[in-house]
Amino acid sequence: QVQLVESGGGLVQPGGSLRLSCVASGSIANIYTMGWYRQAPGKQRDLVAGISRLGTTNYADSVKGRFTISRDNAKNTVYLQMNSLKPEDTAVYYCNFDINPMIGLRRAYWGQGTQVTVSS
């Protein structure tokens, strides 16, 4: 069974930084795209950043130049370095992996979510 576990959320002042991590465990054959999404109260879940297996990245316009996504394929881990945080970045952040498991069909898996709050 495949599981995604996130860490690194918390409370930070505007202008501060946080680093989120998400690691996949279980019987995994391959991990393709890794991504981070976020959902603020009363809003839909939106893509923040994604990274392909070869390292190609894409970002939401609202975080370009402030957030950096990276991955460590050997550790089945994706990171999101968030700098110059703003109150509007406050949300629950979810990781999402496109995984081909050892048993079963290739599909998207979600983490449980980690709260990021930007406030003075």
C-alpha positions, 0 to 999 in steps of 0.5 A: 500500500502506498502512503504519502506523508507531509511535514514542515507546515506551521505558523510564520510571519509575513516575509518568512520562509518554510520548507515542506516535504512529502515522502512516499512509502510502500510498494512503488515501481515508479513515481512520475510527476510530483506536485503541491496543491493548496486549498484555502477555506471556502476555495477550491484546491489549486496547483501550486507547483509541479515537477516531472521525473526529469526535473521540469518544473511549473508554477502557479503565477502567484508563487513564481519567484518565491517558491521552489519545488525540487525532488529526490528520486532516490528518497521518493521525496518532493520539497517545496521551499517557500520564501517571502510568504504572504498572508494569501499563501495561508492554506492547507498544502497537499502533495500529489504523486503520479505513482505506478505501484508494484501491484495495481494501476498507476494513479494519483496519490494524495498526502494528508495535508499540512497547514501553512499559516502566514500571519503577524 
